[in-house]
């Protein structure tokens, strides 16, 4: 179902109830689709199996021994003189 923004604001509890019972509710601004209200169950189903940002960062490329050695061998002091 589509809701104009003003109607969705005035009847938000009804929008949420319909999202839970009937599925996603579309909110429009000046006739243009702007937002969709989903039930928590529908949202969880969309997110299921998708990696989080943390998963993406931790799942980066593996460090081979040569790269790990190069990182460990780098100079531990700053490459330029910085005065604070």
Protein Blocks (a to p, Z undefined) as FASTA:
>chain_A
ZZdfklmmmmmmmmmmmmmmnopcdddeehiafbdcddfklmmmmmgopacfklmmmmmc
cddfklmmmmmmpcfbdfbdcdZZ
